[in-house]
Amino acid sequence: MGIDNQEIKMIKLIADGLTYTEISDKMNVKPSKIENLRKTLISKTKTKNAASLVSFAYRYGLLKV
């Protein structure tokens, strides 16, 4: 599947409830990059939205409770 550290960091920030603008500020990238990264991750993981992406990350051990 190949999810890198930047992608995991973004998933953690989504799980923390941050908006895409807040995530882009924390990651020092444009909000459009965050949106594109989200779409790429959803495609990679075959999930449907940000909530299912976070669920996927917990299920497969990318995030810890």
The first five atom37 places (N, CA, C, CB, O) and aatype in JSON, in Angstrom:
{
  "aatype": [12, 7, 9, 3, 2, 5, 6, 9, 11, 12, 9, 11, 10, 9, 0, 3, 7, 10, 16, 18, 16, 6, 9, 15, 3, 11, 12, 2, 19, 11, 14, 15, 11, 9, 6, 2, 10, 1, 11, 16, 10, 9, 15, 11, 16, 11, 16, 11, 2, 0, 0, 15, 10, 19, 15, 13, 0, 18, 1, 18, 7, 10, 10, 11, 19],
  "atom_mask": [
    [1, 1, 1, 1, 1],
    [1, 1, 1, 0, 1],
    [1, 1, 1, 1, 1],
    [1, 1, 1, 1, 1],
    [1, 1, 1, 1, 1],
    [1, 1, 1, 1, 1],
    [1, 1, 1, 1, 1],
    [1, 1, 1, 1, 1],
    [1, 1, 1, 1, 1],
    [1, 1, 1, 1, 1],
    [1, 1, 1, 1, 1],
    [1, 1, 1, 1, 1],
    [1, 1, 1, 1, 1],
    [1, 1, 1, 1, 1],
    [1, 1, 1, 1, 1],
    [1, 1, 1, 1, 1],
    [1, 1, 1, 0, 1],
    [1, 1, 1, 1, 1],
    [1, 1, 1, 1, 1],
    [1, 1, 1, 1, 1],
    [1, 1, 1, 1, 1],
    [1, 1, 1, 1, 1],
    [1, 1, 1, 1, 1],
    [1, 1, 1, 1, 1],
    [1, 1, 1, 1, 1],
    [1, 1, 1, 1, 1],
    [1, 1, 1, 1, 1],
    [1, 1, 1, 1, 1],
    [1, 1, 1, 1, 1],
    [1, 1, 1, 1, 1],
    [1, 1, 1, 1, 1],
    [1, 1, 1, 1, 1],
    [1, 1, 1, 1, 1],
    [1, 1, 1, 1, 1],
    [1, 1, 1, 1, 1],
    [1, 1, 1, 1, 1],
    [1, 1, 1, 1, 1],
    [1, 1, 1, 1, 1],
    [1, 1, 1, 1, 1],
    [1, 1, 1, 1, 1],
    [1, 1, 1, 1, 1],
    [1, 1, 1, 1, 1],
    [1, 1, 1, 1, 1],
    [1, 1, 1, 1, 1],
    [1, 1, 1, 1, 1],
    [1, 1, 1, 1, 1],
    [1, 1, 1, 1, 1],
    [1, 1, 1, 1, 1],
    [1, 1, 1, 1, 1],
    [1, 1, 1, 1, 1],
    [1, 1, 1, 1, 1],
    [1, 1, 1, 1, 1],
    [1, 1, 1, 1, 1],
    [1, 1, 1, 1, 1],
    [1, 1, 1, 1, 1],
    [1, 1, 1, 1, 1],
    [1, 1, 1, 1, 1],
    [1, 1, 1, 1, 1],
    [1, 1, 1, 1, 1],
    [1, 1, 1, 1, 1],
    [1, 1, 1, 0, 1],
    [1, 1, 1, 1, 1],
    [1, 1, 1, 1, 1],
    [1, 1, 1, 1, 1],
    [1, 1, 1, 1, 1]
  ],
  "atom_positions": [
    [[0.83, -1.19, 0.0], [0.0, 0.0, 0.0], [0.87, 1.24, 0.0], [-0.94, 0.0, 1.21], [0.59, 2.18, -0.75]],
    [[1.91, 1.29, 0.81], [2.87, 2.37, 0.76], [2.4, 3.71, 1.27], [0.0, 0.0, 0.0], [2.42, 4.69, 0.52]],
    [[1.99, 3.8, 2.51], [1.6, 5.07, 3.1], [2.81, 5.65, 3.82], [0.38, 4.91, 4.08], [3.38, 4.99, 4.69]],
    [[3.22, 6.87, 3.46], [4.44, 7.44, 4.03], [4.14, 8.27, 5.29], [5.14, 8.32, 2.99], [2.99, 8.46, 5.67]],
    [[5.2, 8.76, 5.93], [5.07, 9.49, 7.19], [4.24, 10.76, 7.06], [6.44, 9.85, 7.71], [3.47, 11.08, 7.96]],
    [[4.38, 11.48, 5.94], [3.59, 12.7, 5.74], [2.1, 12.35, 5.68], [4.03, 13.42, 4.44], [1.27, 13.07, 6.23]],
    [[1.77, 11.26, 5.02], [0.38, 10.85, 4.92], [-0.17, 10.42, 6.28], [0.24, 9.7, 3.91], [-1.31, 10.74, 6.61]],
    [[0.63, 9.71, 7.05], [0.2, 9.31, 8.39], [-0.01, 10.54, 9.27], [1.23, 8.36, 9.03], [-0.97, 10.59, 10.04]],
    [[0.88, 11.51, 9.17], [0.73, 12.75, 9.95], [-0.58, 13.42, 9.59], [1.92, 13.71, 9.69], [-1.28, 13.91, 10.48]],
    [[-0.93, 13.47, 8.31], [-2.17, 14.09, 7.9], [-3.37, 13.33, 8.45], [-2.24, 14.18, 6.38], [-4.33, 13.95, 8.92]],
    [[-3.34, 12.01, 8.41], [-4.44, 11.22, 8.96], [-4.6, 11.49, 10.45], [-4.2, 9.71, 8.71], [-5.73, 11.61, 10.94]],
    [[-3.5, 11.59, 11.18], [-3.56, 11.9, 12.62], [-4.24, 13.25, 12.85], [-2.15, 11.91, 13.24], [-5.05, 13.39, 13.76]],
    [[-3.9, 14.23, 12.03], [-4.49, 15.56, 12.19], [-5.98, 15.54, 11.84], [-3.75, 16.58, 11.31], [-6.77, 16.24, 12.47]],
    [[-6.37, 14.76, 10.84], [-7.79, 14.6, 10.53], [-8.5, 13.96, 11.72], [-8.0, 13.74, 9.23], [-9.58, 14.39, 12.12]],
    [[-7.88, 12.91, 12.29], [-8.46, 12.22, 13.45], [-8.61, 13.15, 14.64], [-7.6, 11.01, 13.83], [-9.51, 12.98, 15.46]],
    [[-7.71, 14.14, 14.74], [-7.78, 15.12, 15.83], [-8.85, 16.18, 15.58], [-6.43, 15.79, 16.01], [-9.09, 17.03, 16.44]],
    [[-9.51, 16.13, 14.42], [-10.61, 17.03, 14.13], [-10.21, 18.35, 13.48], [0.0, 0.0, 0.0], [-11.03, 19.27, 13.42]],
    [[-8.98, 18.46, 13.0], [-8.55, 19.7, 12.37], [-9.16, 19.85, 10.98], [-7.02, 19.74, 12.28], [-9.42, 18.86, 10.3]],
    [[-9.38, 21.09, 10.58], [-9.86, 21.38, 9.23], [-8.69, 21.26, 8.26], [-10.51, 22.8, 9.15], [-7.53, 21.2, 8.68]],
    [[-8.99, 21.24, 6.97], [-7.92, 21.16, 5.98], [-7.03, 22.4, 6.03], [-8.49, 20.99, 4.58], [-5.83, 22.31, 5.8]],
    [[-7.62, 23.55, 6.33], [-6.82, 24.78, 6.47], [-5.88, 24.67, 7.65], [-7.74, 26.01, 6.63], [-4.71, 25.04, 7.54]],
    [[-6.36, 24.17, 8.78], [-5.51, 23.99, 9.96], [-4.41, 22.96, 9.7], [-6.36, 23.55, 11.17], [-3.27, 23.14, 10.12]],
    [[-4.77, 21.89, 9.0], [-3.78, 20.86, 8.66], [-2.71, 21.45, 7.75], [-4.46, 19.65, 7.99], [-1.52, 21.2, 7.95]],
    [[-3.12, 22.23, 6.76], [-2.14, 22.82, 5.84], [-1.21, 23.77, 6.57], [-2.86, 23.57, 4.7], [-0.02, 23.84, 6.25]],
    [[-1.73, 24.5, 7.56], [-0.87, 25.38, 8.38], [0.16, 24.57, 9.16], [-1.72, 26.23, 9.35], [1.34, 24.91, 9.18]],
    [[-0.28, 23.49, 9.79], [0.62, 22.65, 10.59], [1.67, 21.94, 9.74], [-0.18, 21.62, 11.38], [2.8, 21.71, 10.18]],
    [[1.29, 21.59, 8.49], [2.2, 20.85, 7.63], [2.95, 21.77, 6.66], [1.43, 19.79, 6.85], [3.75, 21.31, 5.85]],
    [[2.67, 23.07, 6.75], [3.33, 24.07, 5.91], [3.17, 23.82, 4.41], [4.79, 24.13, 6.24], [4.13, 23.92, 3.65]],
    [[1.96, 23.48, 4.02], [1.63, 23.31, 2.6], [0.3, 24.01, 2.32], [1.55, 21.79, 2.23], [-0.41, 24.39, 3.24]],
    [[-0.01, 24.18, 1.05], [-1.27, 24.81, 0.66], [-2.45, 23.88, 0.95], [-1.25, 25.19, -0.84], [-2.3, 22.66, 0.89]],
    [[-3.63, 24.47, 1.27], [-4.8, 23.62, 1.51], [-5.13, 22.7, 0.33], [-6.0, 24.5, 1.81], [-5.61, 21.59, 0.53]],
    [[-4.87, 23.16, -0.89], [-5.14, 22.32, -2.06], [-4.28, 21.05, -2.05], [-4.89, 23.11, -3.35], [-4.72, 20.0, -2.52]],
    [[-3.06, 21.15, -1.53], [-2.18, 19.96, -1.42], [-2.79, 18.96, -0.44], [-0.74, 20.38, -0.96], [-2.74, 17.75, -0.67]],
    [[-3.36, 19.46, 0.66], [-4.0, 18.59, 1.64], [-5.19, 17.88, 1.01], [-4.44, 19.39, 2.9], [-5.38, 16.68, 1.2]],
    [[-5.99, 18.61, 0.25], [-7.15, 18.01, -0.41], [-6.69, 16.93, -1.41], [-7.98, 19.1, -1.14], [-7.29, 15.86, -1.46]],
    [[-5.66, 17.21, -2.17], [-5.14, 16.22, -3.12], [-4.58, 15.0, -2.4], [-4.06, 16.85, -4.01], [-4.77, 13.87, -2.84]],
    [[-3.88, 15.24, -1.29], [-3.32, 14.14, -0.5], [-4.44, 13.27, 0.07], [-2.42, 14.68, 0.64], [-4.33, 12.04, 0.09]],
    [[-5.5, 13.91, 0.53], [-6.65, 13.17, 1.06], [-7.26, 12.28, -0.04], [-7.73, 14.15, 1.62], [-7.55, 11.11, 0.19]],
    [[-7.45, 12.84, -1.21], [-8.01, 12.08, -2.33], [-7.11, 10.9, -2.7], [-8.22, 12.98, -3.55], [-7.59, 9.8, -2.96]],
    [[-5.81, 11.14, -2.71], [-4.85, 10.07, -3.01], [-4.93, 8.95, -1.98], [-3.42, 10.63, -3.07], [-4.94, 7.77, -2.33]],
    [[-5.0, 9.33, -0.7], [-5.08, 8.33, 0.38], [-6.38, 7.54, 0.3], [-4.97, 9.01, 1.74], [-6.38, 6.32, 0.5]],
    [[-7.48, 8.21, 0.01], [-8.77, 7.52, -0.11], [-8.7, 6.51, -1.25], [-9.92, 8.54, -0.34], [-9.23, 5.4, -1.14]],
    [[-8.07, 6.9, -2.33], [-7.9, 5.98, -3.46], [-6.99, 4.8, -3.09], [-7.33, 6.74, -4.67], [-7.31, 3.65, -3.37]],
    [[-5.85, 5.1, -2.45], [-4.9, 4.05, -2.06], [-5.53, 3.02, -1.13], [-3.69, 4.67, -1.38], [-5.29, 1.82, -1.26]],
    [[-6.33, 3.51, -0.19], [-6.89, 2.65, 0.84], [-8.27, 2.1, 0.47], [-6.97, 3.4, 2.14], [-8.83, 1.28, 1.2]],
    [[-8.8, 2.56, -0.65], [-10.13, 2.14, -1.1], [-11.2, 2.44, -0.06], [-10.12, 0.65, -1.44], [-12.12, 1.64, 0.16]],
    [[-11.06, 3.6, 0.59], [-12.07, 4.07, 1.54], [-12.95, 5.1, 0.83], [-11.4, 4.69, 2.83], [-12.72, 5.41, -0.34]],
    [[-13.96, 5.62, 1.53], [-14.92, 6.51, 0.87], [-14.82, 7.96, 1.29], [-16.3, 6.03, 1.14], [-15.21, 8.85, 0.53]],
    [[-14.31, 8.23, 2.49], [-14.25, 9.6, 2.98], [-13.23, 9.68, 4.11], [-15.66, 10.07, 3.48], [-12.57, 8.7, 4.45]],
    [[-13.1, 10.88, 4.7], [-12.09, 11.08, 5.75], [-12.36, 10.2, 6.96], [-12.06, 12.56, 6.17], [-11.42, 9.68, 7.57]],
    [[-13.63, 10.04, 7.34], [-13.95, 9.21, 8.51], [-13.54, 7.75, 8.29], [-15.46, 9.28, 8.81], [-12.96, 7.12, 9.17]],
    [[-13.83, 7.22, 7.1], [-13.45, 5.83, 6.85], [-11.94, 5.69, 6.68], [-14.16, 5.31, 5.59], [-11.38, 4.63, 6.95]],
    [[-11.28, 6.75, 6.25], [-9.82, 6.76, 6.16], [-9.21, 6.66, 7.56], [-9.32, 8.04, 5.46], [-8.26, 5.89, 7.77]],
    [[-9.74, 7.41, 8.51], [-9.25, 7.36, 9.89], [-9.52, 5.97, 10.48], [-9.93, 8.46, 10.76], [-8.67, 5.4, 11.16]],
    [[-10.71, 5.42, 10.22], [-11.04, 4.08, 10.7], [-10.06, 3.05, 10.13], [-12.49, 3.71, 10.31], [-9.6, 2.17, 10.86]],
    [[-9.76, 3.16, 8.87], [-8.79, 2.27, 8.21], [-7.43, 2.37, 8.91], [-8.64, 2.64, 6.71], [-6.8, 1.35, 9.19]],
    [[-7.01, 3.59, 9.19], [-5.69, 3.8, 9.82], [-5.63, 3.15, 11.2], [-5.4, 5.3, 9.94], [-4.6, 2.56, 11.55]],
    [[-6.7, 3.23, 11.99], [-6.72, 2.57, 13.29], [-6.74, 1.05, 13.13], [-7.94, 3.03, 14.12], [-6.02, 0.34, 13.83]],
    [[-7.55, 0.57, 12.22], [-7.71, -0.87, 12.01], [-6.39, -1.53, 11.61], [-8.76, -1.13, 10.95], [-6.1, -2.65, 12.03]],
    [[-5.6, -0.83, 10.8], [-4.35, -1.42, 10.31], [-3.1, -0.93, 11.07], [-4.2, -1.11, 8.84], [-1.98, -1.11, 10.61]],
    [[-3.33, -0.32, 12.22], [-2.22, 0.03, 13.1], [-1.39, 1.24, 12.69], [0.0, 0.0, 0.0], [-0.29, 1.44, 13.2]],
    [[-1.91, 2.05, 11.76], [-1.2, 3.26, 11.38], [-1.34, 4.33, 12.44], [-1.7, 3.78, 10.03], [-0.48, 5.2, 12.59]],
    [[-2.44, 4.27, 13.19], [-2.69, 5.17, 14.32], [-2.96, 4.34, 15.55], [-3.89, 6.14, 14.04], [-3.49, 3.23, 15.46]],
    [[-2.58, 4.85, 16.69], [-2.81, 4.17, 17.97], [-3.83, 4.96, 18.77], [-1.49, 4.01, 18.77], [-3.89, 6.18, 18.69]],
    [[-4.64, 4.22, 19.56], [-5.66, 4.85, 20.41], [-4.99, 5.53, 21.58], [-6.68, 3.82, 20.91], [-5.67, 6.11, 22.42]]
  ]
}
